[in-house]
């Protein structure tokens, strides 16, 4: 039998061809979906359409690998491979509402609503909006709430135009924070006071209609605590203020109004906002610590080479 030897240069070219160029966002996305695959397999008896969930999460992993493989070969694919998390957040978030009562079969809203009343003396949503509400404030705070869907892409665009590396770092941190929130939602199902909205909001409005449409079409119950809106907006505001100093007032005002709006519009309990705030602060401290440690190690390696 004749043995065909492969030339070393051919091996090198082949390994270069099949090399996946995974960035940090790719890795955290694959990790999250891989964990969900394991979760779905373990609890498949309690998840009737579990093959569909497995197909979804495995498809996400495959697509991320495919994009990373093609990243340097096409400029359009390169752009898509950086921006895909913005599209992926919605279906991944939607999935949590389909599997969030596997471990705990009932919503924990009674506990969280009572906790709100114990801390603040009364339900904060009713205190802010009042019994009859106000047409102007209803529209204003629904607009403030919807800014969440605009500020994150806007910050991404600004960072992308400034430096792609900054953009990649921002989306890695944002993705890590979102996936952590989504993971919590699966094990801690809290619906939030959304069912009270129709009872206490009597004024029709353009921005309220948009919010209702989004929650009717893209929302599954059980993703209230901690508030990913507050956590993600805090991280986004921190990035915006750090790299665009002239926009500090804009970012912090937007964050403040959104935090109030989540309670005023009865999408969240006040404790959800507190939980999102604490999670966002912890994320910022953790990411800063990792960045400082990485920069210190790079500086130390540079001095050793000298």
C-alpha positions as CSV (number, residue, x, y, z in Angstrom):
1,X,0.0,0.0,0.0
2,X,1.4,3.4,-1.0
3,X,1.4,6.0,1.7
4,X,0.9,9.5,0.4
5,X,2.8,12.1,2.4
6,X,1.2,15.5,2.9
7,X,3.6,18.4,2.4
8,X,4.0,20.6,5.6
9,X,3.0,23.7,3.6
10,X,-0.2,22.0,2.5
11,X,-1.1,21.2,6.1
12,X,-0.4,24.8,7.0
13,X,-2.6,26.1,4.2
14,X,-5.4,23.7,5.2
15,X,-5.4,24.7,8.8
16,X,-5.4,28.4,7.8
17,X,-8.4,27.7,5.5
18,X,-10.5,26.0,8.2
19,X,-9.5,28.3,11.0
20,X,-12.5,29.9,12.8
21,X,-11.8,33.5,13.8
22,X,-14.0,33.7,16.8
23,X,-14.2,37.0,18.7
24,X,-15.3,37.4,22.3
25,X,-19.0,37.9,21.3
26,X,-19.0,34.8,19.2
27,X,-17.6,32.8,22.1
28,X,-20.1,34.0,24.7
29,X,-22.9,33.5,22.2
30,X,-21.8,29.9,21.5
31,X,-21.4,29.2,25.3
32,X,-24.9,30.5,26.1
33,X,-26.5,28.4,23.4
34,X,-24.5,25.4,24.3
35,X,-25.6,25.7,28.0
36,X,-29.2,25.9,26.7
37,X,-28.7,22.8,24.6
38,X,-27.6,20.9,27.7
39,X,-30.5,22.4,29.7
40,X,-33.0,21.3,27.1
41,X,-31.6,17.8,26.9
42,X,-31.8,17.4,30.7
43,X,-35.4,18.7,31.0
44,X,-36.7,17.5,27.6
45,X,-39.5,15.6,29.3
46,X,-40.9,18.9,30.6
47,X,-40.4,20.7,27.2
48,X,-42.8,19.1,24.7
49,X,-41.4,20.8,21.6
50,X,-37.8,20.3,22.8
51,X,-36.5,19.2,19.3
52,X,-37.5,22.7,18.0
53,X,-35.5,24.4,20.8
54,X,-32.5,22.1,20.2
55,X,-32.7,22.9,16.5
56,X,-32.8,26.7,17.2
57,X,-29.9,26.7,19.6
58,X,-27.8,24.4,17.5
59,X,-28.6,26.6,14.4
60,X,-27.4,29.7,16.3
61,X,-24.1,27.9,17.1
62,X,-23.7,26.8,13.5
63,X,-24.4,30.3,12.1
64,X,-22.0,32.0,14.5
65,X,-19.3,29.5,13.4
66,X,-20.1,30.1,9.8
67,X,-19.9,33.8,10.1
68,X,-16.6,33.6,12.0
69,X,-15.2,31.3,9.3
70,X,-16.2,33.8,6.5
71,X,-15.5,37.0,8.4
72,X,-12.2,37.9,6.6
73,X,-13.4,36.8,3.2
74,X,-16.1,39.2,2.5
75,X,-16.7,42.8,3.6
76,X,-20.4,42.4,3.8
77,X,-20.1,39.2,5.9
78,X,-17.6,41.0,8.1
79,X,-20.1,43.7,8.9
80,X,-22.9,41.1,9.5
81,X,-20.6,39.1,11.7
82,X,-20.2,42.1,14.0
83,X,-23.8,43.3,14.1
84,X,-25.6,39.9,14.3
85,X,-26.1,40.0,18.1
86,X,-28.5,43.0,17.7
87,X,-30.8,40.7,15.7
88,X,-30.2,37.6,17.8
89,X,-31.2,39.2,21.1
90,X,-34.9,39.1,20.3
91,X,-35.4,35.4,19.4
92,X,-33.1,34.3,22.2
93,X,-35.0,36.5,24.7
94,X,-38.3,35.1,23.3
95,X,-37.2,31.6,23.9
96,X,-36.7,32.2,27.6
97,X,-40.5,32.7,27.9
98,X,-41.1,29.3,26.5
99,X,-38.9,27.4,28.9
100,X,-39.0,29.5,32.0
101,X,-41.4,27.3,34.0
102,X,-39.5,24.1,33.6
103,X,-37.7,24.4,37.0
104,X,-40.2,26.6,38.8
105,X,-43.7,25.9,37.4
106,X,-45.5,29.1,38.6
107,X,-44.8,32.8,38.3
108,X,-43.4,34.4,41.4
109,X,-45.2,37.7,41.0
110,X,-47.0,37.5,44.3
111,X,-43.7,37.6,46.2
112,X,-42.3,40.5,44.1
113,X,-45.4,42.6,44.3
114,X,-45.6,42.2,48.1
115,X,-41.9,43.0,48.3
116,X,-42.6,46.3,46.4
117,X,-45.3,47.2,48.8
118,X,-43.2,46.3,51.9
119,X,-40.3,48.5,50.7
120,X,-42.2,51.5,49.3
121,X,-45.5,51.4,51.4
122,X,-47.6,51.0,48.3
123,X,-47.4,49.7,44.7
124,X,-45.0,52.1,43.0
125,X,-46.6,51.8,39.6
126,X,-49.9,53.2,41.0
127,X,-48.1,55.9,43.0
128,X,-46.4,57.2,39.9
129,X,-49.2,57.0,37.4
130,X,-52.1,57.8,39.8
131,X,-55.6,56.3,39.6
132,X,-56.6,58.1,36.5
133,X,-53.2,58.8,34.9
134,X,-52.3,61.7,32.7
135,X,-52.4,61.6,28.9
136,X,-49.2,63.7,28.5
137,X,-47.2,61.7,31.1
138,X,-48.4,58.4,29.7
139,X,-47.1,59.3,26.3
140,X,-43.9,60.8,27.6
141,X,-42.9,57.8,29.7
142,X,-43.9,55.3,27.0
143,X,-41.6,57.3,24.6
144,X,-38.9,57.2,27.3
145,X,-39.3,53.5,27.6
146,X,-39.1,52.9,23.8
147,X,-35.8,54.9,23.6
148,X,-34.2,51.7,24.8
149,X,-34.6,50.2,21.4
150,X,-32.9,53.2,19.8
151,X,-30.1,54.1,22.1
152,X,-28.3,50.8,22.0
153,X,-28.1,50.7,18.2
154,X,-27.2,54.4,18.1
155,X,-24.3,53.7,20.6
156,X,-23.2,50.8,18.5
157,X,-23.1,53.0,15.4
158,X,-21.1,55.7,17.1
159,X,-18.6,53.3,18.5
160,X,-18.3,51.5,15.1
161,X,-17.5,54.8,13.4
162,X,-15.0,55.7,16.1
163,X,-13.1,52.3,16.3
164,X,-14.2,48.8,15.5
165,X,-12.3,47.3,18.4
166,X,-14.4,49.5,20.8
167,X,-17.5,48.4,19.0
168,X,-16.6,44.7,19.5
169,X,-15.8,45.2,23.1
170,X,-19.1,47.0,23.7
171,X,-21.1,44.2,22.1
172,X,-19.2,41.5,24.0
173,X,-20.1,43.2,27.3
174,X,-23.7,43.9,26.3
175,X,-24.1,40.3,25.0
176,X,-22.7,38.9,28.2
177,X,-25.0,41.0,30.3
178,X,-28.1,40.1,28.2
179,X,-27.3,36.3,28.3
180,X,-26.9,36.5,32.1
181,X,-30.3,38.1,32.4
182,X,-31.8,35.5,30.0
183,X,-30.3,32.7,32.1
184,X,-31.8,34.1,35.3
185,X,-35.2,34.4,33.6
186,X,-35.3,30.7,32.9
187,X,-34.8,29.9,36.6
188,X,-36.7,32.8,38.1
189,X,-40.0,33.4,36.3
190,X,-41.5,36.8,37.1
191,X,-44.2,38.1,34.7
192,X,-44.2,41.7,36.0
193,X,-47.4,43.9,36.4
194,X,-48.1,44.0,32.6
195,X,-51.6,42.6,33.2
196,X,-52.5,45.8,35.1
197,X,-51.7,48.1,32.1
198,X,-55.1,47.9,30.5
199,X,-56.8,48.6,33.8
200,X,-54.9,51.7,34.7
201,X,-54.0,53.3,31.3
202,X,-57.2,54.8,29.9
203,X,-55.6,57.2,27.4
204,X,-54.8,56.1,23.9
205,X,-51.5,57.3,22.4
206,X,-49.1,56.6,19.6
207,X,-46.1,55.5,21.8
208,X,-48.4,53.4,24.1
209,X,-49.7,51.7,21.0
210,X,-46.2,50.9,19.8
211,X,-45.3,49.5,23.2
212,X,-48.4,47.4,23.3
213,X,-47.7,46.0,19.9
214,X,-44.1,45.1,20.8
215,X,-45.3,43.2,23.9
216,X,-48.1,41.5,22.1
217,X,-45.9,40.2,19.2
218,X,-42.5,39.9,20.8
219,X,-43.0,39.2,24.4
220,X,-43.4,36.0,26.4
221,X,-44.2,36.3,30.1
222,X,-41.6,35.7,32.8
223,X,-38.7,38.1,32.1
224,X,-39.1,40.8,34.7
225,X,-36.5,40.3,37.3
226,X,-33.9,41.7,37.0
227,X,-34.8,44.4,34.5
228,X,-32.6,43.8,31.5
229,X,-33.7,47.2,30.2
230,X,-32.2,48.9,33.2
231,X,-29.1,46.8,33.3
232,X,-28.3,47.1,29.6
233,X,-29.2,50.8,29.5
234,X,-26.8,51.5,32.4
235,X,-24.0,49.7,30.6
236,X,-24.8,51.5,27.4
237,X,-24.9,54.9,29.2
238,X,-21.5,54.2,30.8
239,X,-20.0,53.4,27.4
240,X,-21.6,56.5,25.9
241,X,-20.4,58.8,28.6
242,X,-16.9,57.3,28.6
243,X,-16.3,57.7,24.8
244,X,-18.6,60.6,23.9
245,X,-18.2,63.1,26.8
246,X,-20.4,65.8,25.1
247,X,-23.3,63.3,25.3
248,X,-23.1,62.6,29.1
249,X,-26.2,64.5,30.0
250,X,-28.1,62.9,27.2
251,X,-27.1,59.3,28.2
252,X,-27.7,59.7,32.0
253,X,-31.0,61.5,31.5
254,X,-32.2,58.8,29.1
255,X,-31.2,56.1,31.6
256,X,-33.0,57.9,34.4
257,X,-36.2,58.4,32.5
258,X,-36.2,54.8,31.2
259,X,-35.7,53.5,34.7
260,X,-38.8,55.5,35.9
261,X,-40.7,54.5,32.8
262,X,-40.4,50.8,33.4
263,X,-42.3,51.2,36.7
264,X,-44.7,54.0,35.5
265,X,-45.7,52.1,32.4
266,X,-46.1,48.9,34.6
267,X,-43.7,46.7,32.7
268,X,-41.6,46.1,35.9
269,X,-41.8,46.1,39.6
270,X,-39.6,48.6,41.4
271,X,-37.5,45.8,42.7
272,X,-36.9,44.7,39.1
273,X,-35.3,48.1,38.5
274,X,-33.2,47.8,41.6
275,X,-32.1,44.3,40.5
276,X,-31.2,45.6,37.0
277,X,-29.3,48.5,38.5
278,X,-27.2,46.3,40.8
279,X,-26.5,43.8,38.0
280,X,-25.5,46.6,35.7
281,X,-23.1,48.1,38.3
282,X,-21.6,44.7,39.0
283,X,-21.1,44.1,35.3
284,X,-19.3,47.5,34.8
285,X,-17.0,46.8,37.8
286,X,-16.3,43.3,36.5
287,X,-15.6,44.3,32.9
288,X,-13.4,47.2,34.2
289,X,-11.4,44.9,36.4
290,X,-10.8,42.4,33.6
291,X,-9.7,45.2,31.2
292,X,-7.3,46.7,33.8
293,X,-5.8,43.2,34.5
294,X,-5.4,42.6,30.7
295,X,-3.8,46.0,30.1
296,X,-1.4,45.4,33.1
297,X,-0.4,42.0,31.8
298,X,0.3,43.5,28.3
299,X,2.4,46.3,29.8
300,X,4.3,43.7,31.9
301,X,5.0,41.5,28.9
302,X,6.2,44.6,26.9
303,X,8.7,45.5,29.6
304,X,9.9,41.9,29.8
305,X,10.6,41.9,26.1
306,X,12.6,45.1,26.4
